[in-house]
Amino acid sequence: MTAKKSAKARKKKLVGGARSTPKRRRTRRKLKIGISCYAHFGGSGVVASELGLELAHRGHEVHLVASHLPFRLRSFQSNIYFHESSPAYYPVFEDAPSNLALAAKMVEVAENYSLDLMHVHYAMPFATSAYLARQIMLPRQLGVVTTLHGTDITVVGAEPAFFRVTRFSIQSSDRVTAVSRFLKERAEETFGITRPIEVIYNFVDPNIFSPRQDGRLRLAGPDTKVLMHASNFRAVKNIPVVIQTFAEVRKRLKAKLVMVGDGPEKAGAEQLARELGVHRDVLFLGNQDCMEELFPLADIFLLPSSTESFGLVALESMSAEVPVITSNAGGLPEVVEHGYTGFLHDPADVDGYVESALKLLTNEPLRRTMGRRGRRVAKERFTAEEMVQQYVQVYESLR
Ligand code: GMT
């Protein structure tokens, strides 16, 4: 048969097949999904909350089980339910057994609402509590999906005190996902995880994280450049490097540094800013709920982390058309492309960060071009549409 004929035959077969044996369309049952995460500030809680909202929007029933209402769940939406897990107090307890209370709450919610699965974000302790919940519920099946986010693998989970329980809980999950290729490989290397780990990147809503509008809100005068950093101020964020970079940039042009977030390194950062004589130009805003209002006020975003599995803030910044100057650590090169959407340097390379910052801050057309490319990449490669679909496929593979 010629190529032309065979193509014709294939077409006929397709059309004919559809007519002669009408296939019953498989209507997908909506899922009942439990989600557990940290409720306070942090990327894993953001991803879990945004995923919950997207799933609920698509008609799935979502039950959030957490110690508090996750902070990114700012608006009411149907199909989303919140169940607070808090341990009962008893004088004999040294510490309230919150992980057990979480497992008990997972069982209660799974039974009362006939959950199909629990999707836990961050291995410690959520995968362990979910494992316990699943065992308690046997012989009824409760699928457990664990998403690895970063420090659960690279820092805390690998601590000798937690290593074996982290490894066991990940291995015992029915499905495991990681937010970058880097994190998948790190989990396999560090913990010898043998079950498949699927990479599902984080996503951003470009309608929420959108570029600067001509509004009245400003953080500095029109002739002053704004550098921004946002994090939980942990050691891995290399906060002193942010301050040192800014101090060098400040020597060469009029600029302000906006520091968003809170954590153990904040007091040291305030001290360093004073020592370097730039404290009047550094705004420590503390934790803020509405990052989408802050990103567009920045000219560049700094994220010099020593380890970062993905860097959700980098993606949010890109979505807001703000170029990112970041480190080449972990999964960051999977998000930011050097010289195209931002610049990557070794984590402690202050000179490199300063050079890139000055390049962007003294060349507005370049800064704008890079910002626009960042938004385009965010819209094309990190969409909720694609990532939510991948998660739903993972859930459906449990059935
Ligand atoms: O330690 C943190 O930075 C917080 C942590 C979390 O679990 O909230 O963030 C991790 O998960 C985020 C969402 O997937 C990632 O974007 C961050 O890169 C990751 N942090 C690190 O790997 C340090």
Boltz pocket constraint, residues with backbone or C-beta under 6 A from the ligand:
constraints:
  - pocket:
      binder: B
      contacts: [[A, 41], [A, 42], [A, 43], [A, 44], [A, 45], [A, 47], [A, 122], [A, 148], [A, 149], [A, 150], [A, 151], [A, 154], [A, 179], [A, 202], [A, 232], [A, 234], [A, 236], [A, 307], [A, 308], [A, 309], [A, 310], [A, 311], [A, 312], [A, 313]]
      max_distance: 6.0
